[in-house]
């Protein structure tokens, strides 16, 4: 049975893991987000009560 011969599949698995561990992470870490998060104002906005006209 050719499925039990580990030599080609072991090499495929090793090369796949090398791609995942060496080539892919720098590409992902080099990604730049288009919108950098802005700091929000810590001061709470003043809210006024709303007079309901039907009460």
C-alpha positions in Angstrom: 0.0 0.0 0.0 1.6 3.3 -1.0 -0.2 5.3 1.8 2.1 3.6 4.3 5.3 4.8 2.7 6.1 7.8 5.0 9.0 9.3 2.9 7.1 11.6 0.6 4.5 12.6 3.1 7.0 13.3 5.8 8.8 15.7 3.5 5.6 17.4 2.5 4.6 17.8 6.1 8.1 19.2 7.1 8.1 21.7 4.2 4.5 22.8 4.9 5.4 23.5 8.6 8.5 25.4 7.5 6.4 27.6 5.3 3.9 28.2 8.1 6.6 28.9 10.7 9.2 30.8 8.6 7.6 32.5 5.7 4.0 33.3 6.8 4.5 35.1 10.2 6.7 37.9 8.9 4.1 38.6 6.1 1.3 38.7 8.7 3.3 40.9 11.2 4.2 43.4 8.4 0.5 44.1 7.8 -0.4 47.7 8.4 -3.9 48.6 9.4 -5.4 51.4 7.4 -7.1 53.1 10.4 -5.0 53.5 13.5 -7.1 53.6 16.6 -7.4 57.2 18.0 -7.4 58.0 21.6 -10.8 58.9 23.0 -11.6 61.8 25.1 -11.8 60.8 28.8 -14.3 63.6 29.6 -17.9 62.4 29.6 -20.2 64.5 27.5 -22.9 66.4 29.3 -26.4 65.0 28.8 -29.5 67.0 29.4 -32.8 65.7 30.3 -35.4 65.6 27.6 -38.9 67.1 28.4 -41.4 64.7 27.0 -44.3 66.7 25.5 -47.0 64.2 26.4 -46.3 64.0 30.1 
